[in-house]
Amino acid sequence: MNCTWCKEPVGALEQHPHFQQPMHGECGFRSIAGSVAHIEHRCGCYVQGSDENDPPQMTKRQAARAAAIAWTNWTHRQ
């Protein structure tokens, strides 16, 4: 099956148990937490006129992994 978020295949050990649809854990997290720019308060939610989203050179899964890492880094700074 393919991930609902990134459309890449979900391996048997990659399926997150909290999601009913096929989804990688980091993709599920990204779908809820937002982009790295959002986590770092650089997106339009925090900076008027900002259009920062996921970097265009990243796949959706790479961006999801980056968001999970950014969240971990951000929470450790608090």
Secondary structure, 3 states (H helix, E strand, C coil): CECCCCCCECCCCCECCCCCCCCEHHHHHHHHHCCHHHHCCCCCCCCCCCCCCCCCCCCHHHHHHHHHHHHHHHHHHC
